[in-house]
Amino acid sequence: MKTLRIGVAGLGRAFAVMAPAFRDPRVELVAAADPREEALQRFRQEYRGKTFTSVDELCSDPAVDVVYVATPHQFHAAHVGIACSHGKHVLVEKPMALSPGECRAMIQAARDAGVTLMVGHSHSFDAPILHARRLIRGGAYGALRMITALDFTDFLYRPRRPEELATQAGGGAVFNQAAHQVDIARLLAGGKVRSVRAFTGIWDPARPTEGAYSCLLGFDGGVTASLVYSGYAHFDSDELMGWIGEMGQKKDPGAHGASRKALKDAPDEMLAKTARNYGGPEFNPAQPVAHQHFGVFIVSCEKADLRPLPHGVMIYADDERRLDPLQPPILPRVEVIDELYAAVVEGSAPLHDGEWGMATLQVCLAILESARDGKEILL
């Protein structure tokens, strides 16, 4: 069996939550690049891999087959271009980039180099979402008609770099969080988004970017999706998921307000973020007990409502109410490795390719435009 050798560009939070998937025997972490010595030191200790301080050096390493671009959003386009110029396959974090022009350049760079470009992780890879998609496609519950989603988190009050609170630099809830909800809705609806009407909330002057949004998406074929998100750290919708958190971990209902308090008590926000990052003294990886999720999704078909949950998919049909169970995950996010390996080694076209990532970004940009201009955006 061929093993894909992966080099990581960026050892921040995205890498930390993706890292368990790289324990899959089909892949091997062999190198990483990051400006923080404490992160590189931990990587060397944990993976015995080579480390670099620049992405260019990482991409020049002949031992690397695939570059996982997990750097800040504003660097995605440049770093994907560098990887492709060295003939490396690329897995790039969401959002793919900050503009359609950047996405097109990334797609063209991969095409010119003859390499795979894949966008992920997003929660559309989650096993319960994929199972709901299989149920829809199986046809037993009739045609899909409507998707309803909501997620309330503490997103805006986690320690942030300055650009993470600046929309134009790729910060805020729309670039960071809508990419998940839009990806899931697109995967389930199986068609193109044709219209977007949205509203956004910037409610805290100290955190001057979108912390909330609500939007209505219209798809080809008449399917609609209503997406609601708030990251203002008040209500926690994991209460509706049996207190299973986004990473599949158990949560303490008594920890309400912890994020706001920790941020208020931190003498320096950047130091607090660094301490929690991979390699920092307060780094604490999640301990999953169930599948990951992105809040509540209710998928309305003609003959049933389907609700993906951390343990399976609830089916509310004409004459039944039951859980279609899923086994607990062996490795979190292994579905990303499934798709990457199939694309690079087996030659299958990835679902989450560059065009997919660009289409999701275009919806996110339409959310911002619709809210700003107070009108429906037609795509």
C-alpha positions in Angstrom: 0.0 0.0 0.0 1.3 3.4 -1.0 1.8 5.8 1.9 1.2 9.5 1.3 3.9 11.6 2.9 2.4 14.9 4.2 4.0 18.2 5.0 2.1 20.7 7.1 2.2 24.4 6.4 1.0 26.0 9.6 0.8 24.3 13.0 -2.1 26.3 14.4 -5.6 25.3 15.5 -6.6 23.9 12.1 -3.7 21.5 12.2 -4.3 20.6 15.9 -7.9 19.4 15.2 -6.9 17.7 12.0 -3.9 15.9 13.4 -5.7 12.8 14.7 -6.7 11.9 11.1 -3.0 11.8 10.1 -2.6 8.7 12.3 -4.3 6.8 9.5 -1.8 4.2 8.1 -2.3 5.5 4.6 -0.5 8.7 5.4 2.6 9.9 7.3 3.4 13.3 8.7 7.0 13.9 7.6 7.6 17.6 7.8 6.1 20.9 9.0 6.7 24.6 8.6 5.7 27.3 11.2 7.4 30.5 12.5 6.9 29.3 16.2 9.8 27.3 17.5 7.7 25.8 20.3 5.3 24.3 17.7 8.2 23.0 15.6 9.8 21.4 18.7 6.6 19.6 19.6 6.2 18.4 16.0 9.8 17.0 16.0 9.1 15.2 19.3 5.7 13.9 18.4 6.3 12.9 14.7 10.1 12.8 14.3 9.6 14.9 11.2 11.7 17.6 9.6 10.8 21.2 10.4 11.2 24.5 8.5 10.5 28.1 9.2 9.2 28.8 5.7 6.6 27.2 3.5 8.9 27.5 0.5 11.5 25.3 2.2 8.8 22.8 3.1 7.5 22.6 -0.4 11.0 22.1 -1.8 11.5 18.9 0.3 11.4 15.9 -2.1 10.2 13.7 0.8 6.8 15.5 0.8 4.0 14.2 -1.5 1.1 16.4 -0.2 1.2 19.8 1.4 -1.6 20.5 3.9 -2.0 24.3 3.9 -3.3 25.3 7.3 -1.8 28.8 7.4 -4.0 31.9 8.1 -6.7 32.5 5.4 -4.9 35.4 3.8 -2.0 33.2 2.9 -3.9 30.3 1.3 -3.6 31.4 -2.3 0.1 32.1 -2.1 1.0 28.9 -0.3 -1.1 26.7 -2.6 0.7 28.3 -5.5 4.1 27.6 -4.0 3.1 23.9 -3.3 1.8 23.4 -6.9 5.0 25.0 -8.4 6.9 22.3 -6.6 4.7 19.5 -8.0 3.0 18.8 -4.6 -0.6 17.7 -4.2 -2.5 20.1 -1.9 -5.1 19.9 0.8 -6.0 23.4 1.8 -8.1 24.5 4.8 -11.4 26.3 4.4 -12.1 29.0 3.4 -10.2 28.2 0.2 -9.2 31.8 -0.2 -10.6 35.3 0.2 -11.7 36.0 -3.4 -12.9 34.1 -6.5 -9.9 35.5 -8.4 -7.5 33.8 -5.9 -9.5 30.6 -6.1 -9.2 30.6 -9.9 -5.5 31.1 -9.7 -5.2 28.2 -7.3 -7.2 25.9 -9.5 -5.2 26.9 -12.5 -1.9 26.3 -10.7 -3.0 22.8 -9.7 -4.1 22.1 -13.2 -0.9 23.3 -14.8 1.2 21.2 -12.4 -1.0 18.1 -12.8 -1.6 17.8 -9.1 -4.7 17.3 -6.9 -6.2 20.3 -5.1 -8.7 19.5 -2.4 -10.4 21.8 0.1 -11.0 20.7 3.7 -11.7 20.0 6.4 -15.3 21.3 6.5 -18.0 19.6 8.5 -19.5 18.3 5.3 -17.0 15.5 5.7 -18.6 14.4 9.0 -19.9 10.8 8.9 -23.5 11.7 10.1 -23.7 14.3 7.3 -22.5 11.7 4.7 -25.0 9.2 6.0 -27.8 11.7 5.7 -26.7 12.3 2.1 -26.9 8.6 1.4 -30.4 8.4 2.9 -31.5 11.3 0.7 -30.0 9.8 -2.4 -31.5 6.4 -1.6 -34.9 7.9 -2.3 -36.9 6.1 0.4 -38.0 9.3 2.0 -38.8 11.2 -1.2 -37.2 14.3 -2.6 -35.3 16.8 -0.4 -37.3 20.0 0.1 -35.8 22.1 2.9 -32.7 22.3 5.2 -32.8 24.1 8.5 -29.6 24.7 10.5 -28.5 26.6 13.6 -25.4 26.8 15.6 -24.7 29.0 18.7 -21.1 28.9 20.0 -18.4 31.0 21.8 -16.6 31.6 18.5 -16.0 35.3 18.8 -14.6 35.1 22.3 -11.9 32.7 21.8 -8.4 34.4 21.7 -7.8 35.9 18.3 -5.1 37.5 16.2 -6.0 41.1 15.0 -6.7 39.9 11.5 -9.2 37.3 12.8 -11.4 40.2 13.9 -11.1 42.0 10.5 -13.5 40.8 7.8 -11.4 42.1 5.0 -8.5 39.9 6.1 -10.7 36.8 6.3 -11.9 37.2 9.8 -15.3 36.9 11.4 -18.1 34.3 11.5 -18.9 34.3 7.8 -15.5 33.4 6.4 -14.7 31.0 9.3 -18.1 29.4 10.2 -20.5 29.9 7.3 -18.1 27.9 5.2 -19.1 24.8 7.3 -22.8 25.4 7.1 -22.8 26.3 3.4 -20.7 23.3 2.6 -23.1 20.9 4.4 -26.1 22.5 2.8 -24.6 22.2 -0.6 -23.6 18.6 -0.1 -27.0 17.6 1.0 -28.9 19.7 -1.5 -26.8 18.3 -4.4 -27.2 21.4 -6.5 -26.0 24.9 -7.1 -27.0 27.9 -4.9 -28.8 30.3 -7.1 -29.9 33.0 -4.6 -28.8 34.4 -1.2 -30.6 36.7 1.1 -28.7 37.4 4.4 -28.3 39.5 7.5 -25.2 39.7 9.7 -24.6 40.9 13.2 -21.6 43.0 14.4 -22.8 43.6 18.0 -19.6 44.1 20.0 -17.5 47.2 19.2 -14.5 45.4 20.8 -14.8 42.5 18.3 -15.5 44.5 15.1 -16.4 41.7 12.7 -19.4 39.6 12.0 -20.2 37.5 15.0 -23.6 36.3 13.7 -25.6 35.8 10.5 -28.8 34.4 9.2 -29.4 33.6 5.6 -31.8 31.9 3.1 -30.2 30.0 0.2 -32.2 29.0 -2.8 -31.0 26.0 -4.8 -31.6 24.6 -8.3 -34.7 22.5 -8.2 -36.4 24.6 -5.5 -34.6 23.3 -2.3 -34.2 26.0 0.3 -31.8 26.2 3.2 -32.1 28.5 6.3 -28.8 28.9 8.1 -28.4 30.7 11.5 -25.2 31.2 13.4 -24.1 33.1 16.5 -20.7 33.1 18.1 -21.5 35.5 20.9 -21.0 33.0 23.7 -24.5 33.2 25.3 -26.7 30.2 24.3 -24.7 27.1 23.5 -26.6 24.9 21.0 -24.5 21.9 22.0 -27.2 21.6 24.6 -29.4 20.4 21.8 -26.7 17.8 20.8 -26.6 16.0 24.1 -23.7 18.2 25.3 -21.4 16.7 22.6 -19.1 19.5 21.3 -18.1 20.3 17.8 -15.0 18.1 18.0 -17.1 15.2 19.3 -16.0 15.7 22.9 -18.1 15.7 26.1 -18.9 19.2 27.3 -19.6 20.5 30.8 -22.9 22.4 31.0 -21.6 24.2 34.0 -18.8 25.9 32.0 -21.2 28.6 30.7 -19.4 31.9 30.3 -15.9 30.4 30.5 -14.7 31.9 27.2 -15.8 35.4 28.0 -14.3 35.2 31.4 -11.0 33.8 30.2 -10.7 36.5 27.5 -11.5 39.2 30.0 -8.9 37.9 32.5 -6.2 37.4 29.9 -3.5 40.2 30.2 -2.6 39.7 26.5 -4.9 38.1 23.9 -2.1 37.1 21.5 -0.2 35.4 24.3 -3.4 33.6 25.4 -3.9 32.4 21.9 -0.3 31.2 21.5 -0.5 29.4 24.9 -3.5 27.4 23.7 -2.1 26.6 20.2 -0.2 23.5 19.3 3.2 23.6 21.2 1.9 26.0 23.8 1.8 25.2 27.5 -2.0 25.2 27.6 -2.5 23.1 24.4 -5.3 20.6 25.2 -6.4 18.4 22.3 -10.0 17.3 22.3 -10.9 13.8 23.4 -13.7 12.7 21.1 -16.3 10.2 22.2 -18.6 10.7 19.2 -18.7 12.1 15.7 -18.0 15.7 15.1 -20.8 18.1 14.1 -21.7 21.7 13.3 -24.8 22.3 15.3 -28.4 21.4 14.5 -29.4 20.3 11.0 -32.9 19.3 10.1 -33.2 17.9 6.6 -36.8 17.9 5.4 -37.7 15.4 2.7 -41.2 14.6 1.3 -41.7 11.7 3.6 -39.4 12.3 6.6 -37.2 14.8 8.4 -33.6 13.6 9.0 -31.5 15.0 11.8 -27.7 14.2 11.8 -26.5 13.6 15.4 -23.1 12.7 16.9 -24.2 9.1 17.2 -26.1 8.7 13.9 -29.1 10.1 12.0 -32.5 10.4 13.6 -35.3 9.6 11.1 -38.8 11.2 11.7 -40.9 9.5 9.1 -44.7 9.1 8.5 -44.9 6.1 10.8 -41.6 5.8 12.5 -39.2 7.7 14.7 -35.8 6.0 15.1 -32.0 6.5 15.2 -30.0 5.1 12.3 -26.9 4.5 14.4 -23.2 5.0 13.4 -20.3 3.4 15.1 -18.1 5.8 17.1 -15.2 7.2 15.0 -11.9 5.3 15.1 -10.1 8.4 13.9 -11.7 11.8 13.8 -11.9 13.3 10.3 -10.7 10.1 8.6 -13.2 10.9 5.9 -10.8 13.6 4.7 -8.1 11.0 4.3 -10.5 8.7 2.5 -11.1 11.4 -0.2 -7.5 12.6 -0.4 -6.1 9.1 -0.8 -8.7 8.1 -3.4 -7.9 11.2 -5.4 -4.1 11.1 -5.2 -3.4 7.4 -5.2 -6.5 5.9 -6.9 -7.2 8.6 -9.4 -10.8 9.4 -8.3 -12.0 12.9 -8.7 -12.4 14.5 -5.3 -15.8 15.9 -4.3 -14.2 18.8 -2.4 -12.0 20.0 -5.3 -11.0 23.6 -6.1 -14.3 24.3 -7.9 -16.2 23.1 -4.9 -14.2 25.3 -2.6 -14.7 28.3 -4.8 -18.4 27.8 -5.0 -18.7 27.7 -1.2 -16.6 30.9 -1.0 -18.9 32.6 -3.5 -21.9 31.9 -1.3 -20.0 33.3 1.7 -19.2 36.4 -0.2 -22.8 36.7 -1.2 -23.9 36.5 2.4 -21.6 39.5 3.2 -22.8 41.4 0.1 -26.5 40.7 0.7 -26.2 41.9 4.3 -24.3 45.0 3.3 -26.5 46.1 0.5 -29.8 44.9 1.9 -30.8 42.8 -1.2 -31.0 39.3 -2.6 -27.9 38.2 -4.5 -28.3 36.1 -7.5 -25.5 33.7 -8.4 
